[in-house]
């Protein structure tokens, strides 16, 4: 989602001017101001999510998503790029992601991603891209390994999942050192925050992922092709 004048031509034009002619004076070139790229503005929100974009945007999009949800992965791979390029970068729309936890693996992945702060969206992009691989590393454990994992205290279990899945070294690419990742995985306030966000989502009518809200109103869109017309209708 990211992103010369010719010296020879100028010399030829100068040679074409008669020797007696005075050089024409031109006003300095004026360049249009570079538009702000709002996709670079990422902040944590009071509701517990992470928002990318202009806080004063006319259209405010909120996604409740799970990092282990294949449908959320599909949206991340097909909808996020056009969403950001067409609407977030220009300041027309702000995009907020709020975690909606479906299982223990999701909780571990979410805690690590949230630990990356302003790199949150970069981190979940990488997590979605490799979702089948890191989930398989945990679900593929032997029965004995799974029993041992389940017997561990919750904080230790999440730290262990982060390690077994390979998410901890992946997050290091986005500035989350392994020691810092372990702290985030063992954080009770962090886990409580996820629980509170899920409870708030349930109260709003969220029952699955992904669920999108536009300007505070729940939608029935699940894919980009369904969501974009709603964004345009809202003024995007």
N, C-alpha and C positions, 0 to 999 in steps of 0.2 A: 504494500500500500504506500509505497514511496513514489518517492521519486529518487559568428566570429567576423569586423569590418575588413574590407579588402584594401591592403596597402597599394597593390598594383593598380587597382582601379582609380584610387585617389591620385596617384602619380600621373596617370594618363590624362585625367581631367585637368590637372594643373598645366600640363604641356600644351593643352588645346587653347589656353587663354593667351591672347596677344600680349606681347612683352610690355606694351604701354598701358595695358589695362590694370587698374587697381584691383587687388583681391577683394572679393565680396566678403562682407562681414556677416556672420551668421550668429543668431542667438544660440546660446548653449542648449544642447538637447535636454529636454525635460522628460524624465522617466516617470511613468505612473507609479504611485506607491504600491509596493508589494502587498497583496492582500494577506491578512493573517491566516495562518493555517491552524484552525481551531482544533484539529485532531491531536495536536501536541499538548493541549491543555487537559490534564487528567487529574482529578481530585477525588478524595473519598467524600461520600455524602453523609448527612446526618442519619439517613435511613439504613446505612450500612453498606451501600453499594459503592461502585466506582463509576464516575461520570467522565465521559470524554466529550469535549466541545464547549460551545458558548453557553454559559449559565443563563443568559437572557434570550436564548433561541426561542423562536415562535413555537416550534414543535419540540416537545420533550418525550423521547422514547425511553421506556424502561423495559428491560428484558429480565424475567426471572428464569435463570438457566442453571443447569447442572453440568458439571464438567465430565460426568460419566454418561450423559444422555446422548445417544447417537443422533437424535433429531436436532439437538443443540449443536452437535458437531457439524451436521449438514448445513445448518444456518451459518455457522462460523465460516465455513468454507465456500459458501455460495452467496451469502447475503451481506456479510460484514464489509467486504471490500467496496461494493457499490454504495452501500449505506454511508461509509466514511467518505468516499471520493465525491459523491454527488451532494451530500447533505451536511455531514458533520464538518468537513474542512471549510466550507463556505460560511459556517455560522448559522445556517438555517435550522439546524437540528442538534440537540444534545442527546447523547446515547449513554444510558446508565445500565450497568449490568449488576444485578443482585443475585447472589448465590441462593439456590433452592436445593438443599441437600437431600439426596436420595438414598445414600448408603455411606458406610464407613470409608470406602475408598474415595468417594466424592468429598467427604469432610476433610480428609488428608490433603487432597489436591487443592481444595479451596483455601485451606489455611496457608498452604505454601504460596499459592498465587497471590493472596491478599498481602502476604509478607513482602511482595515486590513493590508495593506502593505505586508510584507513578508509572512503573513498568508493568502494571497489572494486565493491561490489554495485550501487550507483547507476550507475556507469560501464558495467558490462557490460549492465545493463538497457537503457541508451540505445544501446549498440552492437548488441544483439540487435534492438532495435526498428527500426533502420535498416540491418540487415545486407545486404539485397540491393543497396542503393544504394552503400554504400562498397566492397563487393566488386566491383561492376560498374565502378567508376571505375578499378580496377587491371586487371581482366581485359579491359577495353575499350581498353587501350592499343594503339597500332599495333605491328606486328612490330618495327619499328626501335626504338621506345621500350622494348619488352620486352627486346630484345637488349642495349640500353644498360644497362638495369636489372640484367640477369643478369651483365653484365661488371663491375659495380661490386663492391668489397669488401663482405662481408656486412653490416658495421655501417652503411656508407653506403647499402646497398640497403634495409635496414630503415627508416632515417631517411627515405629517399625514398618508400617505401611509405606510411609514416605521413602524409607530406605529401600525396601524390597521392590517397590515399583520403579525406581530409577528417577522419580520426580525431583528428588533433592539435587542430584548433580545437574539435572536439566535447568532447574531454577537458578543455579549458580551463574548461568550465562546471562541472567538478567539482574545480577547484583545481589542475590540472596546467598550468602555464604552458608555452608552446611551447618555450622553452629547456630547461626541465626534461624535457619529453617527448622532445626530441632526445637528451638525455643518457641517458635510460632506454632509448631505442631503440638507442643505440650501446654499451650496457653489455654487455661480455663476461660478467661474473659473472651478470648477469640472464639472458642467453641460456643460459649453462651451467646455471642453476637450472631453466630450463624443460626442458632436456635430461635432467637428473637426475630430474625429476619424471615425465617420460615413461618413462624406463627403469624406475623404481620401479613405475609403473602396469603396464607390460608384465609385470613379474615377478609381479604380483598377478593376472594373467589378463585385463587390460583389452586389448581389441582393437578397440574402436570407441567412438563417443560418441553419446549420453551413456551412461556406465556408473555405476551407483549401488551404493554399499556401505552397509549398515545394521549398525552395531555391528561393523564389520570384516569382514562377510560380503558377498561379491558377490551381486548380485541379477540377475534377468533382466528387470527392469522397464525400460521405455523411456519410458513416459508416466505422467502423474499418476494416471490411473485404475488403473493397475497398481501404482503405488508406494504409494499411501495405505493400502490394506489391509495391506501389509507393515509400514508404520510403526505402524499400530494393533496389529498382532500382536506387535510388539516392545515395546509398552507406551506408545506415543505417545497 
